[in-house]
Amino acid sequence: MSSAAPASSPWIVSRAQDLLWFQGSVLAGIVLMAAFLALPPLSQGTYTAAHPAVWLLLFWGVVFDGTHVMATYARTYFAPDDRSKAALPGRSSLLWLFLGPAVAVADAAICAPQPSVVGHSGALFNTFLAAAYVWAYYHLTRQHYGFLCLYRRKQGEASSLAAPDALFLWAGSAYPFLRYSLGDEYKASGLPMLLPETWLPALRVGLDAAMAVVVAIALAACVKRIMRGEGLGPKHLFLAIVVGFNNLAFALLGNLLVITAVLTIFHNLQYHRIVWQYERGMGRVPMRSIALYAAAGLALGIVWYGPRVLGVAEAQGDLVRNVLIGLGWGVAFHHYHIDARIWRVRKQPVVQESLERGASA
């Protein structure tokens, strides 16, 4: 690790470290996106173990997504101090693992099958999938907002959801997802259409106009800073990268599975670095051994993504396939639930204390 930035620095760790991990890790997403674009399109009918994009999804899931979920567990369940575990939920949080399979079984019993993201399922399971993708995207955006708040603290700014930078992050991230939900790719996915199809063209125009207003507000705030002589800083670069990359992924890709992987690998790498920073501030490394940390993460990725990707591709019958999909989402839900609790700086002072010690170490 390079030397940390001084306390007055606007960077979370240091200029080099932030540019490499918190901003520069977007390059991994761009590489993954280019790889998916170079492969044959992945669709409901082509999702089999013979498709190279399925293996690319498996690679991302094992090497990046699985290891980043293990980072959550390393920072909590496997931490030696009680303060790092203080925000953990009770054992009832494990029920998230069984929600998807339960919905899949109920769906098979009472709903007529129709095309879905992968294979076929009824309206109940398709609604579950739509909610899962919304939560996944919210989780991703919420994590980016956490980094924005860290940059604000480094610059001595108060956190506010009403500030132009927060508005730009949330609205700019929501825009491509909402725009996608009003388009043909979403309709072809089999996920539920909540609005009459005749409304969609007008809604797309209205959404575009609203986003133009948000961009104008963000640009005006930037111009105001420059005119005051304050200039732009790391948080502005971070915001431009996050919002720009989200919009680029939705513009170039049409499959939600692929979009999720491409957007999440950016977050995966950021997450490893912030966990490392936290652990460094506690005077240790994750799980007390980098080799153990990496091995445990890869093992979790194999156990999680083997059934979630290859198992689904090879499953015979929609019920088995949907149960595996639901179980895969259950692991993600458990991660989202824990992650939403453990990084709350106001309620968990140990977070800010550890990050600050890590930056000064």
Summary of the structure (lengths in Angstrom):
residues: 361
radius of gyration: 20.9
end to end distance: 10.4
largest distance: 64.7
contacts: 1177
relative contact order: 0.19
helix: 74%
strand: 1%
